[in-house]
């Protein structure tokens, strides 16, 4: 029988059974809620209002027809036509997700995963819902720029090779960067980040850049001639670990609220205990990722005995909140200042190692929803691109595509899937940015050279194949 607490406004200690009687689902939040209720002697309306945050929203059916979305993408050849068709196909399936209210596709869009998975270069806007699958495992993949003034570009690259770290795993114990106590406390106070694995990854992966298309780029400003450093990477293992937890939570909600929704598009309702907790964890991961860029930039500044002239950064793989709307950008650069609480300058859009990094400004409009492209994108998969070059040696392809540049691979093994020909035509992306009003280029960092991961042995892939 329900206790007097909710009926007669007379306080009596409440238990988990009472919460279940009140229609609440059991969960890890029970302990915290029961403690708060009893310590504050909540009764009647106060009790019901407090418990409202833990109630499940109403179930939502998958939409029969996809919502309309904006397409800022055109094909210029047969290869691009196939890519555009695949992007539109996956977006049409994605836009049946019942939480979504708007979507947009950028000129650098390309599909990734099964049909229905948000493409790279896509933005999906959800109401009161966070979709972990729509920001993916590389939470807060981002770029940072530091102006090194009159530094010699070669000296900068040489120093960077000693400071940065690419490849799987983290840093060895004697090469760790200092971890700020304030940030460590935030990790320990968040239920999704205070476990031993998360703390270990946060400490050992700090100052690492991973692999794939992540890079350290050096060039000169077209406007000033100053030497610029641009880094590109995300939240590494600590972000991937949070992503896994987020997907598990979202799947539990999917089974209760919308079982016909694709698993990859499952969501965590924001107005729940889990939603608030996951959102808070995302903000901590954002802080960590920004710090991850900073320690590399500051380490190189120190080694060269230089002082930063200018620094700014932006993520292009994250969830941005505006009221009750959540903008999931899977490879799209936020133009609108409201998405960036710590904005200090324009936005950064890299294209490929042989092309300038674009420095861009712009305003939100109906075509862009407040976003710009995040890079050049791909028309084919990495494996397809590698296969298309089988008639040439790797060294010949490398020399042909990087002539005049100082391009280094951290592993000393060239990764041809990251050479310029693996990406869309940079001129086309820039033209479509202008055509669709997706930001204005205010400066360019002209390429001198870069460091990328290169090919590493990946024992986990061999294990998966077995």
C-alpha positions as CSV (number, residue, x, y, z in Angstrom):
1,X,0.0,0.0,0.0
2,X,1.3,3.5,-0.9
3,X,2.7,5.4,2.1
4,X,1.0,8.4,3.6
5,X,3.8,10.5,2.0
6,X,1.9,11.0,-1.3
7,X,-1.7,10.8,0.0
8,X,-2.0,12.6,3.3
9,X,1.0,14.9,3.2
10,X,2.4,13.4,6.4
11,X,6.1,12.5,6.1
12,X,7.1,8.9,6.5
13,X,10.4,7.5,5.3
14,X,10.1,6.3,1.7
15,X,11.8,3.1,0.2
16,X,12.5,1.7,-3.3
17,X,9.2,-0.2,-3.1
18,X,7.3,3.0,-2.7
19,X,8.9,4.5,-5.7
20,X,7.9,1.5,-7.8
21,X,4.4,1.8,-6.5
22,X,4.4,5.4,-7.7
23,X,5.1,4.2,-11.2
24,X,8.9,4.8,-11.3
25,X,11.3,2.3,-12.9
26,X,14.0,0.8,-10.8
27,X,17.5,2.2,-11.6
28,X,20.8,3.3,-10.2
29,X,19.2,6.6,-9.3
30,X,17.0,5.0,-6.7
31,X,19.6,5.3,-3.9
32,X,20.3,9.0,-4.6
33,X,16.6,9.9,-4.9
34,X,15.6,8.0,-1.7
35,X,18.3,9.7,0.2
36,X,17.3,13.2,-1.0
37,X,13.6,12.6,-0.4
38,X,14.1,11.4,3.2
39,X,16.7,14.0,4.1
40,X,14.4,16.8,2.8
41,X,11.2,15.1,4.0
42,X,9.5,15.7,0.7
43,X,5.7,15.1,0.7
44,X,2.8,15.8,-1.5
45,X,3.3,18.1,-4.5
46,X,7.0,18.6,-3.6
47,X,7.6,14.9,-3.8
48,X,5.7,14.5,-7.1
49,X,7.5,17.4,-8.7
50,X,10.9,16.0,-7.6
51,X,10.1,12.6,-9.0
52,X,9.0,13.9,-12.3
53,X,12.6,14.0,-13.6
54,X,12.7,10.2,-13.2
55,X,9.5,9.4,-15.0
56,X,9.7,7.9,-18.5
57,X,8.4,10.0,-21.4
58,X,5.6,8.6,-23.5
59,X,6.5,6.0,-26.1
60,X,7.1,7.4,-29.7
61,X,6.4,5.5,-32.9
62,X,8.9,5.5,-35.8
63,X,7.8,8.0,-38.5
64,X,6.3,6.4,-41.6
65,X,7.8,9.1,-43.8
66,X,11.1,10.9,-43.3
67,X,11.1,14.5,-42.3
68,X,12.3,16.9,-44.9
69,X,16.0,17.9,-44.6
70,X,18.2,20.5,-46.3
71,X,20.7,19.2,-48.9
72,X,23.8,21.4,-49.4
73,X,25.5,18.8,-51.7
74,X,25.9,18.4,-55.4
75,X,27.6,15.7,-57.5
76,X,30.1,16.6,-60.3
77,X,31.0,13.2,-61.6
78,X,29.8,9.6,-61.4
79,X,31.7,8.7,-58.3
80,X,30.1,11.7,-56.5
81,X,26.7,10.7,-57.8
82,X,27.0,7.4,-56.1
83,X,28.1,9.1,-52.9
84,X,25.2,11.6,-53.0
85,X,22.7,8.8,-53.5
86,X,24.1,6.8,-50.5
87,X,24.0,10.0,-48.3
88,X,20.4,10.7,-49.2
89,X,19.4,7.1,-48.7
90,X,20.8,7.0,-45.2
91,X,19.5,10.4,-44.3
92,X,16.0,9.5,-45.4
93,X,16.0,6.5,-43.1
94,X,17.6,8.6,-40.3
95,X,14.9,11.2,-40.5
96,X,12.2,8.7,-39.6
97,X,13.6,8.8,-36.0
98,X,10.6,10.2,-33.9
99,X,12.7,12.7,-31.8
100,X,14.0,14.6,-34.8
101,X,12.7,17.9,-36.0
102,X,15.3,19.0,-38.6
103,X,18.4,17.9,-40.5
104,X,21.0,19.2,-42.9
105,X,23.7,17.7,-45.2
106,X,27.0,19.4,-45.9
107,X,29.1,19.4,-49.1
108,X,31.6,17.0,-47.5
109,X,29.0,14.4,-46.6
110,X,29.7,10.7,-47.0
111,X,27.9,7.6,-45.6
112,X,29.4,5.6,-42.7
113,X,27.9,2.4,-41.6
114,X,24.5,0.9,-42.4
115,X,21.6,2.7,-44.0
116,X,20.0,4.9,-41.4
117,X,23.3,5.9,-39.7
118,X,24.0,9.6,-39.7
119,X,26.5,10.4,-42.4
120,X,29.7,12.3,-41.9
121,X,28.7,15.9,-42.9
122,X,25.3,15.5,-41.4
123,X,23.4,17.4,-38.7
124,X,20.3,16.0,-37.0
125,X,18.3,18.2,-34.6
126,X,16.4,16.3,-31.8
127,X,13.9,17.6,-29.3
128,X,14.8,16.8,-25.7
129,X,16.9,13.8,-26.7
130,X,20.6,12.9,-26.9
131,X,21.5,10.3,-29.5
132,X,25.0,8.8,-28.8
133,X,25.1,7.1,-32.1
134,X,24.7,10.5,-33.8
135,X,27.9,11.9,-32.3
136,X,29.7,8.5,-32.5
137,X,32.6,7.1,-30.5
138,X,35.0,10.0,-31.4
139,X,33.2,12.4,-29.1
140,X,34.3,16.0,-29.6
141,X,36.6,15.4,-32.5
142,X,37.9,18.9,-32.9
143,X,40.6,21.3,-34.3
144,X,42.8,23.9,-32.5
145,X,45.0,26.6,-34.1
146,X,47.9,28.4,-32.4
147,X,49.8,31.3,-34.1
148,X,53.6,30.7,-33.6
149,X,54.5,34.1,-35.0
150,X,57.9,34.0,-36.8
151,X,58.7,30.4,-35.9
152,X,60.5,28.4,-38.6
153,X,57.9,25.8,-39.9
154,X,60.5,23.0,-40.0
155,X,61.7,23.7,-36.5
156,X,58.0,23.5,-35.4
157,X,57.5,20.1,-37.1
158,X,60.7,18.8,-35.6
159,X,59.6,19.8,-32.2
160,X,56.1,18.5,-32.7
161,X,57.5,15.0,-33.6
162,X,59.1,15.0,-30.1
163,X,56.0,16.3,-28.3
164,X,53.0,14.6,-29.9
165,X,51.9,11.0,-29.9
166,X,50.0,9.0,-32.5
167,X,48.9,5.4,-32.7
168,X,47.0,3.1,-30.4
169,X,47.3,3.2,-26.7
170,X,48.5,6.0,-24.5
171,X,51.7,7.5,-23.1
172,X,54.2,5.7,-21.0
173,X,54.3,6.6,-17.3
174,X,57.4,8.8,-17.7
175,X,55.9,10.8,-20.5
176,X,52.5,11.7,-19.0
177,X,51.3,15.3,-18.9
178,X,50.1,16.8,-15.6
179,X,46.4,16.2,-15.1
180,X,44.6,19.2,-13.5
181,X,43.1,18.5,-10.1
182,X,40.0,20.5,-10.9
183,X,39.3,18.4,-14.0
184,X,40.1,15.1,-12.1
185,X,37.5,16.1,-9.5
186,X,34.9,16.5,-12.2
187,X,35.6,13.0,-13.5
188,X,35.4,11.6,-10.0
189,X,32.1,13.3,-9.4
190,X,30.3,12.1,-12.5
191,X,28.8,8.6,-12.2
192,X,29.7,7.8,-15.8
193,X,33.4,8.9,-15.6
194,X,34.5,8.0,-12.1
195,X,35.4,4.3,-12.9
196,X,39.0,3.1,-12.9
197,X,39.1,2.6,-16.7
198,X,37.9,6.1,-17.5
199,X,40.4,7.7,-15.1
200,X,43.2,5.6,-16.5
201,X,42.4,6.5,-20.1
202,X,42.0,10.2,-19.2
203,X,45.5,10.3,-17.7
204,X,47.4,8.1,-20.2
205,X,45.7,9.4,-23.4
206,X,46.2,13.1,-22.6
207,X,48.5,14.5,-25.2
208,X,47.8,11.7,-27.8
209,X,46.2,12.1,-31.2
210,X,45.1,8.6,-32.2
211,X,45.2,7.6,-35.9
212,X,43.0,7.7,-39.0
213,X,42.5,11.3,-40.3
214,X,43.8,13.0,-37.2
215,X,46.8,15.2,-37.9
216,X,49.2,17.9,-36.8
217,X,49.4,20.5,-39.6
218,X,51.9,23.3,-40.0
219,X,51.6,26.2,-42.4
220,X,51.6,30.0,-42.9
221,X,48.8,32.4,-42.6
222,X,47.9,33.9,-46.0
223,X,47.0,37.2,-44.3
224,X,49.9,37.7,-42.0
225,X,52.6,35.2,-43.0
226,X,52.9,33.9,-39.5
227,X,53.5,30.2,-38.8
228,X,50.5,28.4,-37.7
229,X,50.0,25.0,-35.9
230,X,46.6,23.2,-36.4
231,X,45.8,19.9,-34.6
232,X,42.9,17.6,-35.3
233,X,41.8,14.8,-32.9
234,X,39.1,13.9,-30.4
235,X,38.6,12.5,-27.0
236,X,40.5,9.3,-27.6
237,X,39.8,6.2,-25.4
238,X,38.1,8.1,-22.6
239,X,35.5,9.5,-25.0
240,X,35.0,6.1,-26.6
241,X,34.5,4.5,-23.2
242,X,31.7,7.1,-22.4
243,X,30.2,6.4,-25.8
244,X,29.8,2.7,-25.1
245,X,28.0,3.5,-21.8
246,X,25.8,6.0,-23.6
247,X,24.8,3.5,-26.3
248,X,23.9,0.9,-23.6
249,X,21.7,3.5,-21.8
250,X,20.1,4.6,-25.1
251,X,19.3,1.0,-26.0
252,X,17.4,0.4,-22.7
253,X,15.3,3.5,-23.5
254,X,14.8,2.4,-27.1
255,X,13.3,-0.9,-26.0
256,X,10.9,0.9,-23.7
257,X,10.0,3.9,-25.8
258,X,10.5,3.1,-29.4
259,X,11.6,-0.5,-30.2
260,X,11.1,0.1,-34.0
261,X,13.8,2.8,-34.0
262,X,17.1,1.6,-35.4
263,X,19.5,0.7,-32.6
264,X,22.1,3.2,-33.8
265,X,19.5,5.9,-33.5
266,X,18.5,5.1,-30.0
267,X,18.3,8.1,-27.6
268,X,18.6,9.1,-24.0
269,X,15.7,11.4,-23.0
270,X,17.3,14.6,-21.7
271,X,14.6,15.1,-19.0
272,X,15.7,12.0,-17.1
273,X,18.3,11.3,-14.5
274,X,20.3,9.4,-17.2
275,X,20.0,12.3,-19.7
276,X,21.2,14.9,-17.3
277,X,24.1,12.7,-16.2
278,X,25.1,11.9,-19.8
279,X,24.9,15.6,-20.8
280,X,27.2,16.5,-17.9
281,X,29.6,13.8,-18.8
282,X,29.8,15.1,-22.4
283,X,30.7,18.6,-21.1
284,X,33.6,17.1,-19.1
285,X,34.8,15.1,-22.1
286,X,34.7,18.4,-24.1
287,X,37.0,20.0,-21.4
288,X,39.3,17.1,-21.6
289,X,39.6,17.2,-25.4
290,X,40.3,20.9,-25.4
291,X,43.1,20.3,-22.8
292,X,44.3,17.4,-25.0
293,X,45.0,19.9,-27.8
294,X,46.4,22.5,-25.4
295,X,49.1,20.3,-23.8
296,X,50.5,19.5,-27.3
297,X,50.4,23.1,-28.5
298,X,51.9,24.4,-25.2
299,X,54.6,21.7,-25.2
300,X,55.8,22.7,-28.6
301,X,55.7,26.4,-27.7
302,X,57.9,25.7,-24.7
303,X,60.3,23.6,-26.7
304,X,60.7,26.4,-29.2
305,X,60.7,29.1,-26.5
306,X,57.8,30.8,-28.2
307,X,54.6,32.6,-27.0
308,X,51.2,32.0,-28.5
309,X,50.1,35.0,-30.6
310,X,46.5,33.8,-31.2
311,X,44.6,30.5,-30.3
312,X,41.2,29.3,-31.1
313,X,39.4,26.0,-31.4
314,X,36.1,24.3,-32.3
315,X,34.7,20.8,-32.3
316,X,32.9,19.4,-35.3
317,X,31.7,16.1,-33.8
318,X,29.5,16.8,-30.8
319,X,26.0,17.6,-29.5
320,X,25.1,21.2,-29.1
321,X,22.2,22.4,-27.0
322,X,19.9,25.3,-27.6
323,X,16.9,25.3,-25.3
324,X,15.2,21.9,-25.7
325,X,16.8,21.2,-29.1
326,X,20.0,19.1,-29.4
327,X,22.0,19.6,-32.6
328,X,24.0,16.4,-33.3
329,X,26.8,17.3,-35.7
330,X,28.6,14.3,-37.2
331,X,31.4,16.1,-38.9
332,X,29.9,19.6,-39.2
333,X,31.5,22.8,-38.0
334,X,29.3,25.1,-35.7
335,X,29.1,28.6,-37.1
336,X,26.7,30.0,-34.6
337,X,28.3,31.4,-31.5
338,X,25.5,30.1,-29.3
339,X,26.9,26.6,-29.8
340,X,30.3,27.4,-28.4
341,X,30.5,28.7,-24.8
342,X,34.2,29.5,-25.0
343,X,34.4,31.0,-28.5
344,X,37.6,33.1,-29.0
345,X,37.8,33.4,-32.8
346,X,36.6,32.1,-36.2
347,X,36.2,28.4,-37.1
348,X,38.7,26.0,-38.6
349,X,38.0,23.8,-41.6
350,X,40.8,21.5,-42.9
351,X,40.6,20.0,-46.4
352,X,43.6,17.8,-47.0
353,X,47.3,17.9,-46.3
354,X,48.1,19.5,-49.7
355,X,45.4,22.2,-49.4
356,X,45.0,25.2,-47.1
357,X,43.2,25.0,-43.7
358,X,40.3,27.4,-44.1
359,X,39.5,30.0,-41.4
360,X,35.8,30.7,-41.6
361,X,33.1,32.9,-40.2
362,X,29.4,32.9,-40.8
363,X,25.8,33.2,-39.6
364,X,23.0,30.7,-39.1
365,X,20.4,30.6,-41.8
366,X,17.7,28.2,-43.0
367,X,20.1,26.3,-45.2
368,X,22.9,25.7,-42.8
369,X,21.0,25.5,-39.4
370,X,24.1,27.2,-37.9
371,X,26.8,24.8,-39.4
372,X,29.4,24.6,-42.0
373,X,31.4,21.6,-43.5
374,X,34.1,20.1,-41.3
375,X,36.5,19.2,-44.1
376,X,36.7,17.7,-47.6
377,X,35.0,14.3,-46.9
378,X,35.4,11.2,-49.0
379,X,33.7,9.7,-52.0
380,X,34.8,6.1,-51.4
381,X,35.9,4.0,-48.4
382,X,39.6,3.7,-47.3
383,X,39.8,0.2,-48.6
384,X,38.3,1.0,-52.0
385,X,40.7,3.9,-52.4
386,X,43.7,1.7,-51.6
387,X,42.6,-0.8,-54.1
388,X,42.2,1.8,-56.8
389,X,46.0,2.6,-56.4
390,X,47.2,-1.0,-56.6
391,X,48.9,-0.3,-60.0
392,X,51.3,2.2,-58.3
393,X,53.8,1.8,-55.6
394,X,53.0,3.5,-52.3
395,X,56.1,5.5,-52.5
396,X,55.3,6.8,-56.0
397,X,51.8,7.8,-54.9
398,X,53.2,9.6,-51.8
399,X,55.8,11.5,-53.8
400,X,53.3,12.5,-56.5
401,X,50.7,13.8,-54.1
402,X,52.9,15.5,-51.5
403,X,55.5,17.1,-53.7
404,X,56.9,20.2,-52.1
405,X,55.5,19.4,-48.7
406,X,57.2,18.1,-45.5
407,X,54.8,15.2,-44.7
408,X,55.7,12.8,-42.0
409,X,54.1,9.6,-40.7
410,X,54.5,8.9,-37.0
411,X,54.8,5.2,-37.5
412,X,57.2,5.7,-40.5
413,X,54.7,3.7,-42.6
414,X,52.8,5.7,-45.3
415,X,49.0,5.5,-45.1
416,X,47.8,6.1,-48.7
417,X,44.2,6.4,-47.5
418,X,45.1,9.7,-45.9
419,X,46.8,11.2,-49.0
420,X,44.9,14.0,-50.9
421,X,43.4,11.8,-53.6
422,X,41.5,9.9,-50.9
423,X,39.4,13.0,-50.3
424,X,36.8,14.9,-52.2
425,X,37.9,17.7,-54.5
426,X,38.8,20.6,-52.2
427,X,37.8,23.2,-54.8
428,X,34.4,21.7,-55.1
429,X,33.8,21.8,-51.4
430,X,34.8,25.4,-51.2
431,X,32.6,26.3,-54.2
432,X,29.6,24.6,-52.6
433,X,30.3,26.4,-49.3
434,X,29.9,29.7,-51.1
435,X,27.0,28.5,-53.2
436,X,24.9,27.4,-50.2
437,X,26.0,30.2,-47.8
438,X,27.9,27.9,-45.4
439,X,30.4,30.4,-44.2
440,X,32.9,32.9,-45.5
441,X,36.7,32.3,-45.7
442,X,38.5,35.1,-43.8
443,X,42.0,33.5,-43.9
444,X,43.9,30.4,-45.0
445,X,46.7,28.5,-43.5
446,X,48.9,27.6,-46.5
447,X,50.5,24.1,-46.1
448,X,54.1,23.6,-45.2
449,X,53.8,20.0,-43.9
450,X,52.1,17.8,-41.4
451,X,52.4,14.7,-39.2
452,X,49.9,11.9,-39.4
453,X,49.7,8.5,-37.7
454,X,50.5,6.3,-40.7
455,X,50.0,2.6,-40.8
456,X,50.1,0.8,-37.4
457,X,49.6,-2.9,-36.7
458,X,46.1,-3.4,-35.4
459,X,46.0,-6.7,-33.5
460,X,42.4,-6.1,-32.4
461,X,41.3,-6.3,-36.1
462,X,43.1,-9.6,-36.6
463,X,41.4,-10.9,-33.4
464,X,38.0,-9.8,-34.7
465,X,38.6,-11.6,-38.0
466,X,39.5,-14.8,-36.2
